[in-house]
Amino acid sequence: METNWRDFYWMTGETPASMQQIVNRIGHEVEQPRNGGQQIRPHKLTTRNRIMAFVMWMRKYGTLSTISERFGVSFYTIMRDVEHILPIYNRRISRPMIRWPTDQEFRNFRGSYPEFPNVVGIVDGTPHWINRPRGPLQRMYYSGYRHGHVANWIVMVDPNGDFRYSRSGFMGHLHDSRCYRYTRLSTARLPRGLQFAGDTAFPQGRNMLTVAGIQGRRRRRAFKRVRVGVEHRIGHLKGSYKAVGHRRFRHRREIIPMVDTGCMGAFNRKSHLAEGLRLAAIFNM
C-alpha cells in the first residue's frame, strides 16, 4: 500500500512521510507494556504497522476482523492495540492540534466575517450515534429529536476552518443549550466585544450571538451563511473519519470522548497536510 501514496493517503489520511513522523513521536510509548506491565512482549506486527492499523481504524472504521485479516493477525490483537494506542495518540498527536486560541489570536480573527466582524468562532452540536445501551441508560441516551441513541458533542470552529474545541459524551436526551452550559465555551473570557456564533439551540448571551439577536431579514440570511460553515466542517470530519461518522459506534461507550478528540485532531492534521501538499504541487509546477 505504501508504494502508491494516493491509496495510502485514502486509507490513512497520511502520507508515508507523515506517518513516519507519527511513528517517531509515539512509537516508543506504543512499544511499552499495556496496563502498566513490566515486561515488553514480542509483537507480530512492527510498531509502524500497529500505528497504521489504528489510524486505518479511525479513518475507515472497518470491523476489527477486516483490519486483522489485512495485517495477518488475530481479531483480539487489533482490539487490544486500538485501546492501547488511542490514549497515546490523543495525548501526543490530537490534543496539540485542537488548541484553544490565545487572546491575540481571537483579536486577529476579528473581521473574518465582514457582516459580523465580532464573530470569532462558530459553535454547533452534533450527534455521535451509538448502539442502544442496556438498562436505565437506554432512556438517558435516547434522543427524541433524532429518533435514536446518541452521545451529544459540542464543537467550535475558527474562521480558518480548524476545530478549536471539543467536548463530547453528553447523554443523548440533553438539549444542545444544556450541553453548552457544561462547556468552557459558555464561561470563556473573550476579548471585549467578541462572540461566538450559533444556531437558535444556544442561548443568546455575552459569548454567543444567535439569530434571535439579529434584526432584519437580509442580515439573518447572511448570518445563516456564516453559521453553516461549522456544519460543513462537521460533515467533512464525519466523512473523513468513519469512527465518528458511522451510524453505530460498536465499541465501549466510555471511549467515545477519546475517539471524538482523536478523530478531530487527526482531521485538523489532515487538513494542514492536504494544504501543504496542494501548495507544494503549485510551487513545483
C-alpha positions in Angstrom: 0.0 0.0 0.0 2.9 2.4 0.7 4.1 2.1 -2.9 1.1 4.1 -4.0 0.9 7.2 -1.8 -2.6 8.1 -3.1 -4.0 4.8 -1.9 -2.1 5.2 1.3 -3.5 8.7 1.8 -7.0 7.4 1.1 -6.8 4.7 3.7 -5.0 6.6 6.5 -5.3 10.4 5.8 -1.5 10.5 6.0 1.4 10.3 3.5 4.2 7.7 4.2 6.4 10.5 5.4 3.8 12.0 7.7 3.0 8.5 9.0 6.7 8.1 9.9 6.6 11.4 11.8 3.7 9.9 14.0 5.7 6.7 14.5 8.8 8.7 15.6 6.7 10.7 18.0 4.6 7.9 19.7 6.4 4.7 18.7 8.4 4.4 21.9 5.2 4.7 24.1 3.3 2.2 21.9 6.1 -0.4 22.4 5.7 -0.1 26.2 3.7 -2.8 28.0 -0.1 -2.4 28.3 -1.8 -1.6 31.6 1.5 -0.7 33.3 3.1 -4.1 32.9 6.8 -4.6 33.4 7.7 -6.9 30.6 7.7 -5.9 26.9 6.3 -8.8 25.0 7.2 -9.5 21.3 4.5 -8.4 18.8 3.9 -10.0 15.4 3.5 -6.5 13.8 6.1 -3.8 13.6 5.4 -0.6 15.6 4.7 1.2 12.3 2.1 -1.3 11.3 0.4 -1.3 14.7 0.0 2.5 14.4 -1.1 2.3 10.8 -3.8 -0.3 11.7 -5.0 2.1 14.4 -5.1 5.1 12.1 -7.0 2.9 9.5 -9.5 2.0 12.2 -10.2 5.7 12.8 -10.3 6.6 9.2 -12.5 3.8 7.8 -13.9 2.2 10.9 -13.9 -1.2 9.3 -14.7 -4.2 11.5 -11.7 -5.4 13.6 -11.9 -8.7 11.7 -11.4 -6.9 8.4 -8.4 -5.0 9.7 -6.9 -8.1 11.3 -7.2 -10.0 8.0 -5.4 -7.2 6.2 -2.5 -7.3 8.6 -2.5 -11.1 9.2 -3.1 -11.0 13.0 -5.9 -12.0 15.3 -9.1 -10.0 16.0 -8.0 -9.6 19.6 -4.6 -8.3 18.7 -6.2 -5.4 16.8 -8.8 -4.8 19.6 -6.1 -4.5 22.2 -3.9 -2.3 20.1 -6.8 0.1 19.4 -7.5 0.6 23.1 -3.7 0.8 23.9 -2.8 3.3 21.2 -5.9 5.6 21.4 -5.0 7.5 24.6 -1.3 7.8 23.4 -2.4 9.2 20.1 -4.8 11.6 21.8 -2.2 12.9 24.2 0.7 13.3 21.7 -0.9 13.9 18.4 -4.6 15.0 18.6 -4.8 17.4 21.6 -2.0 19.6 20.4 -3.9 20.0 17.1 -7.1 21.2 18.9 -5.6 24.2 20.7 -7.8 26.9 22.3 -6.9 30.3 20.7 -5.0 32.9 22.6 -6.4 36.3 23.2 -4.2 37.7 20.4 -5.5 35.0 18.0 -9.0 35.9 18.9 -8.3 39.6 18.1 -6.7 38.5 14.8 -9.9 36.7 13.9 -11.9 39.9 14.3 -13.3 40.9 10.9 -13.1 37.5 9.4 -16.8 37.7 8.6 -17.5 41.2 7.2 -21.2 41.2 8.0 -20.5 40.2 11.6 -16.9 41.4 12.4 -17.1 40.5 16.1 -17.7 36.8 15.5 -14.5 34.8 16.0 -15.8 31.2 16.0 -18.8 29.1 15.2 -20.3 26.7 17.7 -22.6 23.7 17.0 -23.8 20.4 18.4 -23.7 17.1 16.6 -24.6 13.5 17.5 -22.3 10.6 17.8 -24.6 7.6 17.1 -24.2 4.6 19.4 -25.7 1.2 19.9 -28.7 1.1 22.3 -27.4 0.9 25.9 -28.8 -1.7 28.2 -30.8 -1.0 31.3 -31.7 2.5 32.6 -29.1 4.3 30.4 -31.2 3.3 27.3 -33.6 6.1 28.2 -30.9 8.6 29.1 -29.1 8.3 25.7 -32.3 8.3 23.6 -32.8 11.5 21.6 -36.4 12.1 20.7 -35.4 14.7 18.1 -33.1 12.3 16.3 -35.2 9.1 17.0 -32.2 7.1 18.1 -29.5 6.7 20.7 -26.7 9.2 20.6 -23.9 10.8 22.6 -24.0 14.6 22.1 -20.9 16.5 21.0 -20.2 20.3 21.2 -17.6 21.7 18.8 -16.2 25.2 17.9 -14.6 26.0 14.6 -12.4 29.1 14.0 -12.7 31.3 10.8 -9.9 29.3 9.2 -12.0 26.1 9.4 -9.9 24.5 12.2 -11.6 22.8 15.1 -10.5 24.6 18.3 -12.7 23.0 20.9 -14.3 19.6 21.5 -16.4 18.3 24.4 -18.4 15.1 23.9 -20.0 12.2 25.7 -23.1 14.1 26.8 -26.3 12.0 27.2 -28.5 12.0 24.1 -31.6 13.3 25.9 -29.8 16.6 26.7 -30.6 19.7 24.6 -27.6 21.5 22.9 -28.2 24.5 25.1 -27.8 22.4 28.3 -24.7 20.7 26.9 -23.3 24.2 26.0 -23.6 25.3 29.6 -21.4 22.5 30.8 -18.5 23.5 28.4 -15.8 26.0 28.5 -17.5 28.0 25.7 -20.2 29.4 28.0 -17.8 30.8 30.6 -14.8 31.7 28.4 -13.5 35.3 28.9 -13.2 36.5 25.3 -11.6 39.9 24.5 -14.1 42.7 24.8 -16.8 42.7 22.2 -16.0 39.3 20.6 -18.5 36.5 20.4 -19.2 33.0 19.0 -22.0 32.4 16.5 -24.5 29.6 17.0 -28.0 28.5 15.9 -31.1 29.0 17.9 -30.4 25.9 20.1 -27.9 28.0 22.0 -28.8 30.8 24.5 -28.2 34.4 23.3 -25.7 35.9 25.7 -22.4 37.7 26.3 -20.4 34.9 24.5 -23.0 33.8 22.0 -24.7 35.5 19.0 -27.7 33.8 17.6 -30.3 34.7 15.0 -32.5 35.9 17.9 -30.1 38.9 18.4 -30.1 39.9 14.7 -32.6 42.3 13.2 -33.6 42.3 9.5 -34.2 39.5 7.0 -31.1 40.3 5.0 -28.8 40.1 8.0 -30.4 36.9 9.2 -29.7 35.3 5.8 -26.1 36.5 6.0 -25.8 35.1 9.5 -27.1 31.7 8.3 -24.4 31.6 5.6 -21.8 32.3 8.2 -23.1 29.7 10.7 -23.5 26.9 8.1 -19.7 26.8 7.9 -19.4 24.7 11.0 -21.9 22.2 9.7 -19.9 21.7 6.5 -16.7 21.1 8.6 -18.5 18.6 10.8 -19.8 16.8 7.6 -16.2 16.7 6.2 -14.9 15.4 9.6 -17.5 12.6 9.7 -17.0 11.7 6.1 -13.2 11.6 6.5 -13.1 9.6 9.8 -15.8 7.0 10.0 -15.1 6.2 13.6 -17.2 9.3 14.4 -19.3 9.3 11.2 -20.6 5.7 11.3 -24.3 5.2 12.0 -23.5 2.9 15.0 -20.4 3.0 17.3 -19.6 -0.6 18.1 -17.2 -0.2 20.9 -17.4 0.8 24.6 -19.3 4.0 25.2 -16.7 5.2 27.7 -14.0 5.7 25.0 -16.3 8.0 22.8 -14.7 11.3 24.1 -11.2 10.0 23.3 -12.4 8.7 19.8 -14.0 12.1 19.1 -10.9 14.1 20.1 -8.6 11.7 18.3 -10.5 11.9 15.0 -10.9 15.7 15.3 -7.2 16.2 15.9 -6.4 13.8 13.0 -8.8 15.8 10.8 -7.0 19.1 11.6 -3.7 17.4 10.9 -5.0 16.0 7.6 -6.3 19.4 6.5 -2.9 21.1 7.2 -1.2 18.2 5.4 -3.5 18.5 2.3 -2.9 22.2 2.2 0.8 21.6 2.3 0.6 19.1 -0.5 -1.5 21.5 -2.6 1.0 24.3 -2.1 3.9 22.0 -2.9 2.2 21.0 -6.1 1.6 24.6 -7.1 5.2 25.6 -6.5 6.6 22.5 -8.2 4.6 23.2 -11.4 
